[in-house]
Amino acid sequence: MKLKVVNSPSFQRLKDELFEKVWDFSIHRNMNIVLITFSEPYGMMSLGTRKLRAFISIVELKDMIDTRYSSHNAPPETVYNDFKDSNFAEELVMVEQNAYDLSECQNCQVLVIVADDDGRKFIFASSKVKPYIVSNEGKSKLCTCLGVYTYFDDDSDVDH
């Protein structure tokens, strides 16, 4: 995958757009959200609301990009989407596209989690964050923060 080299204003614009779109889910849809971006030259920015605010507190970025979770540089992608048939699926497609564009910026890692109180979730993760999010530890911490078990279709051995 070829990384986009973007100047600071372009990076900032992409990041601001993603923050705004994700924030709207928290405000207008009453969703729990996490948004973490990390880029070598620009540092880390994080946003967490409601129940998922604790996710940012208990999971440090260094844990997410720990080499024991990192395998290969998989492309950034939506890892889970339980809202495919919802009335706001199109809005999530825009969030996904914006997160993908930002994750293609040079050295930028992106994590977006949108979850409701019933445990349904949308998770987008870039290459170095994805292995942690799909690990049992990452799934367990997500369930703990939400206070409800959320089904992961790839396995069922998550602590809950």
N, C-alpha and C positions, 0 to 999 in steps of 0.2 A: 504494500500500500504506500502510495506517495503522500507525504505530509505536505499540507499547505503551509507556506511561510507567509504569515500575515503581519502587517504592521500593527502597532499598538492600537490605533483608533478602530481598525477593523475587528481586532480581537475583542476589544472592549464593547463594541456594538453587538457582536454575536453573543457575548456573555450577558450583556444587559437585556437583550431580547429574550434569552432563555430564562433568566431570572424573572422577568416580567410575566412570561407565559406560565411558569410554574407557580409563581405567587398567586396568579389569578385562580388556579385550582384550589389553593388554600382558602382564599377569600370567598370566591363565588360558588364553589362546589363543596366547601366545608371538608376538604381533604387534608390528610396528613401528608406532608411532603418533606423530602430531603433533596437538596441540590448541592453538590460539591464539585468544584472545578479546581484543578491544580495544573499550573504551568510553571516550568522552571523560571522563565524570566518574570512572571507576574505573580507568583506565589499562590496561596490557597484562598478560596472564597467559599463560604458555606452558608447555607440557609436551611433551617429546620423549623417546622411548625407543629404545634399540637403534640401528639404522642411521639412523633418521630424526631422531635428536638433532642430527645435523649439518645437517639442513634448516633448523632454527631458527637455527643459527649463520651459515649462508651466505646466508639470505634474511632481509632486514630488513623489518619491517612497512612502512616507507616505500616499499620497492620494490613490495610487493604492492598498495598503494593509490595508486601512481604514476598520474598522469593519462594517461600514454600507454597504459595498460592499461584504464583506466576508460572505459567507454562510457556506457551508460545504467544506471539503477538497476534492474537485473533482480532478480526475486525471489530470495531465498535458496533454494538447492536442492541436491540430490545431483547432483554433476557426473558422477561415475563410480561404478559399483557392479559389481565383478566377482564379488561374493559372493551374488548373488540366489538361487542354488540351493544355498547352503551350509546346513549344519545350524545355523548361528547367524544366519541371515537375519533372524529375528524380533528378535534383540538389536540388530541394526543399525537396524531400523525404530525402535526405542526411542531409539537414539542420534540418529538423524535427526530425530525429533520433538522431542527435547530441544534439539538444536542449532538447529532452526527456531524454537522458542519463545524461546530466548536471543537469536537474531539479530533477532527482532522487538522486542526492548527498544530503547529510544531510544538511537540512536547506537552500537549494538553490532555489531561485525564478528566473524564466527566462521569458523574454518577447522578442519575435522576430517579427518585422513587416517589410515586404518587400512590397513596393507599387510602382506602376508606376504612371506617370503623368495623366493617365486617371481615376485613382481611383480604379483600380483593386488591390487587396491586398492578402497577405498571412500573417496570424497572428497565432503565437504559444504562448500560455500563460500557465504558471504553476498555481497551485491551488489558491494561494493567489492573483495573479494578474488578473486572468481570470474574476472574477466578475466585476472589474472596467472596463476592456476592453469591455465587453458586455453591460455595462450600457450606458444609453443615454448620460451621461456626457463624458465618454471615447470615444464613437463613434463621438460625436460632435467635440471634440478636435482633433481627427484624421482628420476629414473632413476639419476643419479649417486650420490645418497645410498643408494639401495637396492642399488646395485652390480649391478643386473640391468635389462635393458630391460623396460619394461612397455608393453603395447600400449594405445594410445589410439584408440578407434574413429572419432574425427572427423578424424584425419589421420595420416600416417605419416612426416612429415618432422622428427621429433624427433631431435636429436643423441643418439647412443648408442654 
